[in-house]
Amino acid sequence: MSDSDLLKIDGSFGEGGGAILRLSAAYSVLFKRPIRIKNIRANRPKPGLRLQHLLGLKALTEISSSSLSTCRVGSEEISIIPNTTNEVKSNIHIDIGTAASIGLLLQPIQIASLGFKKPEQIEIILKGGGTFGKWAPSIKYLQEVTYKLFEKSGLKIEIDILKHGFYPKGGAQLKCVIYPSKGIIKPINLIELGNVDLIQGEITITNQLKRNRDNIGLRIKKSIQQQIKGSLKINTDIKLTWVNSISPGVGVSLWAHSDTGIIISTGTFLGEKKLSSEKLGYNVAHEMIHYLQNEIPVDKYLSDQLIPLMGYVDKPSSIKVSEITSHTRTNLELIKLFTNREYMIKKHDNYCIINFQ
């Protein structure tokens, strides 16, 4: 294949981070378009591939029987030649030696699998990595929000958490099963929030943080409930879950189902050494309060999960978000390179509508 046959992508454009790499690689496999990406993560303090990016690329190309150019941690250029025979492996194993985000590692595979038609199921076994991590979707968030909305469009993904992993050592163990769609993937239209009468959530805490006189989980839960009750007067059902993990950690997520089929969420908030349990609960609660009071049906984390699906489906899709981040705009522009589909952004006082026609 000649160099002119490759779609050339500048990894430094827009926000210039790992999202460009993940989406480009996924779309290369999904649309069977050979690509070359240069200047990978050029806008980051440590440019080039990090281990989680390298593992994600290798997993994507292995499962789709595609070709990945020789690359390593630190590489700033890669090429992918997608397999055109629709051959997809039914199982792979991924070993992660760090606390790299499993949610981000799986993202290219979940996007590419929108186009998989067989086998009936694909099993991915992951050892190592983090179920929670900064600037990344937690596995709980994927289970309760992203994958439930994907399933409504026709792609079913299940994750079984055998062991949690937190920074800095990771050490998670998971099984992910993808059930390729037998029909046409349906478009996404999430505009009207509707009514919410229950806010659910989970506070995940590692056993290292169990202390008799300082129950972190109950303090976080009480703080959340006080804020929700005072501002929204909506019932809550928040579970406290203690888990085994090599490294100590706390992860908190809230989500709510509306009567219009919306699942709005706070994303995942992490505990930090200098952040009190009460302040953590306050922060999480006010993220939910913001979305519900402003009738926003798609949280800022979910929009970047849904935009690749919207760009793939050849029917009109639309979502309502609170803002258009540089990250979101970069993803939108990147999709145009593969699909030639046009998007439109309509700005209002406290929200924006993203449309694909």
C-alpha positions as CSV (number, residue, x, y, z in Angstrom):
1,M,0.0,0.0,0.0
2,S,1.4,3.4,-1.0
3,D,1.7,6.3,1.3
4,S,-1.0,8.2,-0.7
5,D,-3.6,5.6,0.2
6,L,-3.3,6.4,3.9
7,L,-5.6,9.0,5.5
8,K,-3.1,11.3,7.3
9,I,-4.1,12.7,10.6
10,D,-2.3,15.3,12.6
11,G,-2.4,14.2,16.3
12,S,-1.6,17.7,17.5
13,F,-4.8,19.4,16.1
14,G,-7.5,20.5,18.5
15,E,-6.9,19.3,22.1
16,G,-4.0,17.2,20.8
17,G,-4.4,14.3,23.3
18,G,-5.1,10.6,23.4
19,A,-8.7,10.9,22.3
20,I,-7.6,11.7,18.8
21,L,-5.6,8.5,18.7
22,R,-8.4,6.4,20.2
23,L,-11.1,7.7,17.9
24,S,-8.9,7.6,14.7
25,A,-7.8,4.0,15.4
26,A,-11.4,2.9,16.1
27,Y,-12.8,4.6,13.0
28,S,-10.0,3.2,10.9
29,V,-11.2,-0.3,11.7
30,L,-14.9,0.6,11.7
31,F,-14.7,2.2,8.2
32,K,-11.9,0.0,6.9
33,R,-9.8,3.1,6.1
34,P,-6.0,2.9,6.4
35,I,-4.5,5.7,8.5
36,R,-1.3,7.3,9.5
37,I,-1.2,9.5,12.7
38,K,1.7,11.8,13.3
39,N,2.5,14.1,16.2
40,I,0.7,11.8,18.6
41,R,-0.2,13.6,21.9
42,A,2.0,16.5,20.8
43,N,0.3,18.9,23.2
44,R,1.0,16.8,26.3
45,P,4.0,17.1,28.7
46,K,5.1,13.6,27.6
47,P,4.3,13.4,23.9
48,G,3.9,10.1,22.1
49,L,2.2,6.8,23.1
50,R,1.8,5.9,26.8
51,L,1.5,2.3,27.8
52,Q,-2.4,2.4,27.9
53,H,-2.5,3.8,24.3
54,L,-0.1,1.2,23.1
55,L,-2.1,-1.6,24.7
56,G,-5.3,-0.2,23.4
57,L,-3.9,-0.1,19.8
58,K,-2.6,-3.7,20.1
59,A,-5.9,-5.0,21.5
60,L,-7.9,-3.2,18.8
61,T,-5.8,-4.5,15.9
62,E,-5.5,-8.0,17.4
63,I,-9.3,-8.4,17.8
64,S,-10.0,-7.1,14.3
65,S,-7.1,-8.9,12.7
66,S,-5.7,-5.6,11.4
67,S,-2.1,-4.5,11.0
68,L,-0.4,-2.0,13.3
69,S,3.0,-0.5,12.4
70,T,6.0,-1.1,14.7
71,C,5.6,1.2,17.7
72,R,6.4,1.4,21.4
73,V,5.9,3.7,24.4
74,G,7.0,7.2,23.2
75,S,6.3,6.6,19.5
76,E,4.8,9.7,17.9
77,E,3.7,8.1,14.7
78,I,1.7,5.0,13.9
79,S,-0.1,3.4,10.9
80,I,-3.1,1.0,10.9
81,I,-4.1,-1.1,7.9
82,P,-7.6,-2.5,8.8
83,N,-8.6,-6.0,7.9
84,T,-11.2,-5.9,5.1
85,T,-12.4,-9.5,5.5
86,N,-14.7,-8.8,8.5
87,E,-12.7,-11.4,10.5
88,V,-13.0,-10.8,14.2
89,K,-11.5,-12.8,17.0
90,S,-13.8,-14.3,19.6
91,N,-11.5,-13.8,22.5
92,I,-8.3,-12.0,23.6
93,H,-6.3,-11.4,26.8
94,I,-4.9,-8.1,27.8
95,D,-2.2,-7.8,30.5
96,I,-1.8,-4.3,31.9
97,G,1.3,-3.6,34.0
98,T,0.2,-0.2,35.3
99,A,-2.9,1.5,36.7
100,A,-3.9,2.5,33.1
101,S,-7.6,3.2,32.7
102,I,-9.5,0.2,31.5
103,G,-12.3,2.4,30.4
104,L,-10.1,4.3,28.0
105,L,-8.3,1.2,26.8
106,L,-11.6,-0.4,25.8
107,Q,-13.0,2.7,24.1
108,P,-11.5,2.0,20.6
109,I,-12.8,-1.5,20.7
110,Q,-16.3,-0.5,21.7
111,I,-16.4,2.0,18.9
112,A,-15.1,-0.4,16.3
113,S,-17.5,-3.1,17.4
114,L,-20.4,-1.0,16.2
115,G,-19.5,-2.5,12.8
116,F,-18.8,-6.1,13.9
117,K,-21.5,-8.6,12.8
118,K,-19.8,-11.8,14.1
119,P,-18.9,-13.8,16.1
120,E,-22.0,-13.9,18.4
121,Q,-19.9,-12.7,21.3
122,I,-16.4,-11.4,21.9
123,E,-14.7,-12.1,25.2
124,I,-11.9,-9.8,26.5
125,I,-10.1,-10.8,29.7
126,L,-8.1,-8.0,31.3
127,K,-5.6,-8.3,34.1
128,G,-4.1,-5.2,35.6
129,G,-5.1,-1.6,35.1
130,G,-7.5,0.7,36.9
131,T,-11.3,0.5,37.2
132,F,-11.1,4.1,38.5
133,G,-8.8,6.8,37.2
134,K,-8.6,10.6,36.7
135,W,-10.0,12.0,33.5
136,A,-11.4,8.6,32.5
137,P,-14.7,6.8,32.6
138,S,-14.9,4.4,35.5
139,I,-16.2,0.9,34.8
140,K,-19.2,1.6,37.0
141,Y,-20.0,4.6,34.8
142,L,-19.7,2.5,31.7
143,Q,-22.0,-0.2,33.2
144,E,-24.7,2.1,34.4
145,V,-24.7,4.8,31.7
146,T,-22.7,4.4,28.5
147,Y,-23.4,0.7,27.8
148,K,-27.1,0.9,28.7
149,L,-27.5,3.7,26.1
150,F,-25.4,1.7,23.6
151,E,-27.7,-1.3,24.1
152,K,-30.7,0.9,23.2
153,S,-29.0,1.5,19.9
154,G,-28.3,-2.2,19.3
155,L,-24.8,-2.9,20.8
156,K,-24.7,-4.9,24.0
157,I,-21.6,-4.8,26.1
158,E,-21.3,-6.4,29.6
159,I,-18.5,-6.1,32.1
160,D,-17.9,-8.4,35.1
161,I,-15.6,-6.8,37.7
162,L,-13.6,-9.6,39.5
163,K,-11.2,-7.2,41.2
164,H,-11.0,-3.4,41.4
165,G,-7.9,-1.4,40.6
166,F,-6.9,2.1,41.8
167,Y,-3.8,4.3,41.1
168,P,-0.9,3.8,41.5
169,K,-0.7,0.0,41.3
170,G,-3.9,-0.9,39.4
171,G,-4.2,-4.7,39.6
172,A,-7.8,-5.0,38.4
173,Q,-9.3,-8.1,36.9
174,L,-12.2,-7.9,34.5
175,K,-14.1,-9.8,31.9
176,C,-15.7,-7.8,29.1
177,V,-18.2,-9.4,26.7
178,I,-19.3,-7.7,23.5
179,Y,-22.4,-8.9,21.6
180,P,-22.2,-7.5,18.0
181,S,-25.5,-6.2,16.7
182,K,-27.5,-8.4,14.4
183,G,-29.4,-5.5,13.0
184,I,-28.8,-1.8,12.1
185,I,-27.4,0.4,14.9
186,K,-30.1,2.9,15.8
187,P,-29.5,6.7,16.1
188,I,-29.1,8.6,19.4
189,N,-31.6,11.4,20.2
190,L,-31.3,12.7,23.7
191,I,-32.9,16.2,23.9
192,E,-35.7,16.1,26.5
193,L,-34.6,15.3,30.1
194,G,-38.1,14.6,31.3
195,N,-38.9,13.8,35.0
196,V,-36.6,12.2,37.5
197,D,-37.9,10.8,40.8
198,L,-34.9,8.8,42.0
199,I,-31.2,9.4,42.0
200,Q,-29.1,6.3,42.3
201,G,-25.4,6.0,43.0
202,E,-22.5,4.0,44.4
203,I,-19.7,4.9,46.7
204,T,-16.8,2.4,46.1
205,I,-14.2,2.3,48.8
206,T,-11.2,-0.1,49.2
207,N,-10.9,-2.1,52.4
208,Q,-7.6,-0.3,53.4
209,L,-9.7,2.7,54.3
210,K,-12.0,1.0,56.8
211,R,-11.8,2.8,60.1
212,N,-14.3,2.4,63.0
213,R,-14.4,6.0,64.1
214,D,-14.2,7.6,60.6
215,N,-16.6,6.0,58.3
216,I,-15.7,7.6,55.0
217,G,-18.6,6.1,53.1
218,L,-21.3,7.2,55.4
219,R,-20.0,10.8,55.5
220,I,-19.9,11.0,51.7
221,K,-23.4,9.6,51.5
222,K,-24.8,11.9,54.1
223,S,-23.3,14.9,52.4
224,I,-24.8,13.9,49.0
225,Q,-28.2,13.3,50.5
226,Q,-28.2,16.6,52.3
227,Q,-27.4,18.5,49.1
228,I,-29.9,16.6,47.0
229,K,-32.7,16.9,49.5
230,G,-32.1,20.6,50.0
231,S,-31.9,21.5,46.3
232,L,-34.0,19.0,44.4
233,K,-36.2,17.2,47.0
234,I,-35.7,13.9,45.0
235,N,-35.3,10.5,46.7
236,T,-31.9,8.8,46.6
237,D,-30.7,5.2,46.6
238,I,-26.9,5.3,47.1
239,K,-25.1,2.0,47.8
240,L,-21.9,1.8,49.8
241,T,-19.5,-0.9,48.5
242,W,-16.3,-2.1,50.1
243,V,-13.8,-3.8,47.7
244,N,-10.4,-5.4,47.7
245,S,-7.7,-3.5,45.8
246,I,-3.9,-3.4,45.8
247,S,-4.0,0.4,46.2
248,P,-6.4,2.4,48.4
249,G,-9.0,4.5,46.8
250,V,-12.5,6.0,46.7
251,G,-14.8,6.4,43.7
252,V,-18.3,8.0,43.7
253,S,-20.9,8.1,40.9
254,L,-24.5,9.2,40.7
255,W,-26.9,8.5,37.9
256,A,-30.7,8.9,37.3
257,H,-33.2,7.5,34.8
258,S,-35.9,9.8,33.6
259,D,-39.3,9.0,32.2
260,T,-38.0,9.9,28.6
261,G,-35.4,7.2,28.7
262,I,-32.5,9.5,29.6
263,I,-29.7,8.4,31.9
264,I,-28.0,11.4,33.4
265,S,-24.9,11.0,35.5
266,T,-22.2,12.9,37.4
267,G,-19.4,10.8,35.9
268,T,-17.0,9.5,38.5
269,F,-15.4,11.6,41.3
270,L,-12.4,10.3,43.1
271,G,-11.3,10.7,46.7
272,E,-8.1,12.7,47.3
273,K,-5.9,13.1,50.4
274,K,-6.7,16.8,51.0
275,L,-10.4,16.5,50.1
276,S,-12.7,15.8,53.0
277,S,-15.5,13.3,52.6
278,E,-18.1,16.0,53.1
279,K,-16.6,18.1,50.3
280,L,-16.4,15.1,48.0
281,G,-20.1,14.4,48.6
282,Y,-20.9,18.1,48.0
283,N,-19.0,18.2,44.7
284,V,-20.7,15.0,43.4
285,A,-24.2,16.2,44.4
286,H,-23.8,19.6,42.9
287,E,-22.8,18.1,39.6
288,M,-26.1,16.2,39.5
289,I,-28.0,19.3,40.7
290,H,-26.5,21.4,37.9
291,Y,-27.7,18.9,35.2
292,L,-31.2,18.5,36.6
293,Q,-31.9,22.1,37.3
294,N,-30.8,23.1,33.8
295,E,-32.6,20.1,32.2
296,I,-29.4,18.8,30.6
297,P,-29.9,15.1,29.5
298,V,-26.3,14.4,28.5
299,D,-23.4,14.9,30.9
300,K,-20.0,16.2,29.7
301,Y,-18.4,12.8,29.9
302,L,-21.2,11.0,28.0
303,S,-21.1,13.3,25.1
304,D,-17.6,12.1,24.0
305,Q,-18.8,8.5,24.4
306,L,-21.8,9.1,22.2
307,I,-20.4,11.3,19.4
308,P,-18.6,8.5,17.7
309,L,-21.8,6.5,17.5
310,M,-23.7,9.5,16.2
311,G,-21.1,10.0,13.5
312,Y,-21.3,6.3,12.4
313,V,-25.1,5.9,12.2
314,D,-26.3,7.1,8.8
315,K,-29.5,8.7,10.3
316,P,-30.1,12.0,12.1
317,S,-28.9,12.1,15.7
318,S,-29.0,14.9,18.3
319,I,-27.9,15.5,21.9
320,K,-28.3,18.3,24.3
321,V,-25.2,19.2,26.4
322,S,-24.3,22.0,28.8
323,E,-21.2,23.1,26.9
324,I,-19.0,22.4,23.9
325,T,-15.5,21.6,25.1
326,S,-12.4,21.7,23.0
327,H,-12.3,18.0,23.5
328,T,-15.8,17.6,22.0
329,R,-15.1,19.9,19.1
330,T,-11.9,18.0,18.3
331,N,-13.9,14.7,18.1
332,L,-16.6,16.3,15.9
333,E,-14.0,17.6,13.4
334,L,-12.2,14.2,13.4
335,I,-15.3,12.4,12.5
336,K,-15.7,14.5,9.4
337,L,-12.4,13.1,8.1
338,F,-13.9,9.6,7.9
339,T,-17.5,10.2,7.2
340,N,-17.9,13.5,5.3
341,R,-20.9,14.0,7.6
342,E,-21.7,17.5,8.7
343,Y,-22.7,18.4,12.2
344,M,-24.4,21.5,13.5
345,I,-24.1,23.2,16.9
346,K,-27.0,25.4,18.1
347,K,-26.0,27.5,21.1
348,H,-28.5,28.6,23.7
349,D,-28.2,30.5,27.0
350,N,-27.3,27.5,29.2
351,Y,-27.0,24.6,26.8
352,C,-26.1,23.5,23.3
353,I,-27.6,21.1,20.8
354,I,-25.3,18.9,18.6
355,N,-27.0,17.6,15.5
356,F,-25.8,15.1,12.9
357,Q,-28.0,15.1,9.7
